[in-house]
C-alpha cells in the first residue's frame, strides 16, 4: 500500500507500481476547471485519483486493458471520497466509445519499443508499446478531445520529437513542455508534454527533482506537496 495525503494506492495486483512518472504527470497536467477527464492506461488508478483530488468538478474516466490492474483501480477508487466521480472501465483505448468531449486526457503510456521484453505478460503490456503505440495513443486521443481540450503525457525524453511529429499529423500542437532531470548533474530522462488543437506559444521549463539523495528541490516540492506525505 502506497499512502498519499488524501488517498492510498493498493498495488499488489498491478505489474507497474506507483512511481515518480505518474505522480509528476498527475501534479503537472494543467486544465481550467475541466468537467470531463480521461486517464488512459490507468494502472493502479493513481493519476485518475490525483485528477479527482485536483479538479473537484470533474468526472474522471479511467480505462485499463489489463484485467487485474483494472480491478485494482476500481477498488482503489471505492476507497476514496471521490468514488462517485471516478469511473473505471476495463477496455482498450482502441475499443473505447465516447463522444469527443474530454477537457483533459492524461496518460503515462507504455513506451519501450526496442528494449528487451519483460518476461511477465502483465508487465510487458504495461511497459511496451505493443498494445498501445504512440500513434494509436495520439490518434484516438485526438478523436476524444473536445475542441478546447488537451492531452498531457510523460515519456522518455528521446521520444519527444517522434511523438510531437505524430501529434502534428493529428492537428495537435505542443503547448507545454517540461524536461525532467534527477539532479542538476544528470541527463534529462523524461519529458512532460501537453498538446491541444490551439497553436499557442510554447511554455518550456526544466524540472530538477533532487538537490542530493532524498533532498528535493523547491520546484519539485511545490509541484508535489499536495500529494506526498513527507512534503
C-alpha positions in Angstrom: 0.0 0.0 0.0 1.4 3.4 -1.0 -0.1 6.3 1.1 -0.6 9.8 -0.2 -2.0 12.7 1.8 -5.6 12.2 0.7 -5.7 8.7 -0.7 -3.9 5.3 -0.6 -2.9 3.1 -3.5 -3.1 -0.7 -3.2 -0.8 -2.1 -6.0 -0.3 -5.8 -5.3 -2.3 -6.8 -8.5 -0.6 -4.4 -10.8 2.5 -5.0 -12.9 3.6 -1.4 -12.8 3.8 0.1 -9.3 3.4 3.7 -8.1 6.4 5.7 -9.4 7.7 9.2 -9.9 6.5 9.4 -13.6 2.8 9.0 -12.7 3.0 11.4 -9.8 4.7 14.0 -11.9 2.1 13.8 -14.6 -0.8 13.9 -12.2 0.6 17.0 -10.5 1.8 18.8 -13.7 -1.1 18.4 -16.1 -2.9 21.7 -16.5 -6.6 22.5 -17.1 -9.1 25.2 -16.4 -12.0 23.7 -14.4 -12.3 20.6 -16.5 -15.7 18.7 -16.4 -14.6 15.5 -18.2 -11.2 13.9 -17.8 -9.9 10.6 -19.2 -6.9 8.6 -17.9 -5.6 6.2 -20.5 -4.0 3.1 -19.1 -4.8 4.0 -15.5 -2.9 1.0 -13.9 -3.4 1.4 -10.1 -5.6 4.5 -10.7 -3.0 6.9 -9.3 -3.3 9.6 -11.9 -7.0 9.4 -12.0 -7.2 9.9 -8.2 -4.8 12.8 -8.5 -7.1 14.3 -11.1 -10.2 13.8 -8.8 -8.3 15.5 -5.9 -7.1 18.5 -8.0 -10.3 19.1 -10.0 -13.3 18.9 -7.8 -15.9 19.5 -10.5 -14.5 16.8 -12.9 -15.8 13.4 -13.7 -12.8 11.1 -14.3 -13.0 8.1 -16.5 -10.1 5.6 -16.2 -9.6 2.9 -18.8 -7.3 0.0 -18.5 -6.7 -3.1 -20.7 -5.2 -5.4 -18.1 -7.9 -7.0 -16.1 -6.1 -7.3 -12.7 -5.0 -3.6 -12.9 -8.5 -2.5 -13.8 -10.0 -4.3 -10.8 -7.4 -2.9 -8.5 -8.0 0.6 -9.8 -11.8 0.1 -9.2 -11.0 -1.0 -5.6 -8.7 2.0 -5.0 -11.4 4.4 -6.3 -14.0 2.9 -3.9 -11.7 3.7 -1.0 -11.6 7.5 -1.8 -14.0 10.2 -1.1 -14.3 10.9 -4.8 -15.7 7.4 -5.7 -18.8 9.0 -7.2 -16.6 10.9 -9.7 -14.1 8.1 -10.6 -15.4 5.7 -13.3 -13.1 2.7 -14.1 -13.6 0.7 -17.3 -11.8 -2.5 -18.4 -11.3 -1.7 -22.1 -8.6 -0.8 -24.6 -8.3 2.7 -25.9 -9.0 1.4 -29.4 -12.4 0.0 -28.3 -13.4 2.8 -26.0 -16.5 4.5 -27.4 -17.2 8.1 -26.2 -18.3 11.4 -27.6 -15.3 13.9 -28.2 -16.0 15.8 -25.0 -12.9 15.4 -22.8 -11.4 18.6 -21.5 -8.3 16.8 -20.4 -6.8 13.4 -21.3 -3.8 12.2 -19.3 -1.6 9.1 -19.9 1.6 7.6 -18.6 1.8 5.2 -21.6 3.9 2.2 -22.3 7.0 3.4 -24.1 9.6 0.7 -24.6 9.8 -0.2 -28.3 13.1 -2.0 -28.9 14.2 -2.9 -25.3 14.3 -6.5 -24.1 10.8 -7.5 -23.5 9.6 -8.1 -19.9 9.0 -11.8 -19.2 5.7 -11.4 -17.4 2.8 -10.7 -19.8 1.3 -8.1 -17.4 4.5 -6.2 -17.0 5.2 -6.4 -20.8 1.8 -5.0 -21.5 2.2 -2.1 -19.1 5.7 -1.2 -20.3 5.9 -1.9 -24.0 4.1 -0.3 -26.9 2.8 -3.5 -28.5 -0.8 -2.9 -27.2 -0.8 0.9 -27.4 1.6 2.5 -29.9 2.3 6.2 -29.7 0.4 6.6 -33.0 -2.7 5.0 -31.5 -2.5 7.0 -28.3 -2.4 10.3 -30.2 -4.9 9.3 -32.9 -7.6 8.1 -30.5 -7.0 10.9 -28.0 -7.4 13.5 -30.8 -10.8 11.9 -31.6 -11.9 12.0 -27.9 -10.8 15.6 -27.0 -13.2 18.5 -27.0 -12.2 21.3 -29.3 -10.6 23.2 -26.4 -9.4 20.1 -24.6 -5.7 19.0 -24.2 -3.7 15.8 -23.9 -0.9 15.6 -21.3 1.6 12.7 -21.3 5.0 11.7 -19.8 7.7 10.0 -22.0 11.4 9.3 -22.1 13.0 12.4 -23.4 14.3 10.7 -26.5 10.7 10.1 -27.7 9.7 13.7 -27.6 10.4 14.6 -31.2 8.7 11.5 -32.6 5.5 12.0 -30.5 5.4 15.7 -31.4 5.5 14.8 -35.1 2.7 12.3 -34.7 0.7 14.9 -32.8 1.1 17.4 -35.7 -0.3 14.8 -38.1 -3.5 14.9 -36.0 -3.6 18.7 -35.7 -2.4 18.7 -32.1 0.2 21.3 -31.2 2.6 21.2 -28.2 1.7 24.0 -25.8 3.7 22.9 -22.7 7.0 21.1 -22.3 8.8 20.2 -19.1 12.2 18.4 -19.2 12.8 16.3 -16.1 16.2 15.7 -14.5 17.0 13.6 -11.5 19.6 16.1 -10.3 21.4 19.1 -11.7 24.3 17.0 -13.0 22.3 14.1 -14.5 21.0 14.0 -18.1 17.4 14.7 -19.0 15.5 11.4 -18.7 11.8 12.4 -19.1 9.7 14.9 -20.9 6.2 16.1 -19.8 4.2 17.2 -22.8 0.8 18.8 -23.2 -0.9 19.2 -26.6 -4.1 20.9 -27.8 -5.7 22.0 -31.1 -4.7 25.5 -30.4 -1.3 26.8 -31.7 -0.2 28.6 -28.6 3.2 29.9 -27.7 5.3 27.0 -26.2 5.7 27.1 -22.4 9.1 25.3 -21.9 10.6 24.6 -18.5 13.1 22.2 -16.8 12.4 20.5 -13.5 15.1 19.1 -11.3 13.9 16.6 -8.7 16.7 16.3 -6.1 19.5 18.5 -4.9 21.0 15.4 -3.5 19.7 11.9 -2.4 16.3 12.4 -0.8 16.7 16.2 -0.6 14.1 17.6 -3.0 14.3 20.9 -4.9 11.9 23.7 -4.1 10.3 23.3 -7.5 9.6 19.6 -7.1 8.3 20.1 -3.6 5.9 22.8 -4.7 4.6 20.6 -7.5 4.0 17.5 -5.4 3.4 18.8 -1.9 -0.4 18.3 -2.1 0.2 14.6 -2.6 3.3 13.2 -0.9 3.0 12.6 2.8 6.5 13.9 3.7 6.4 17.2 1.8 
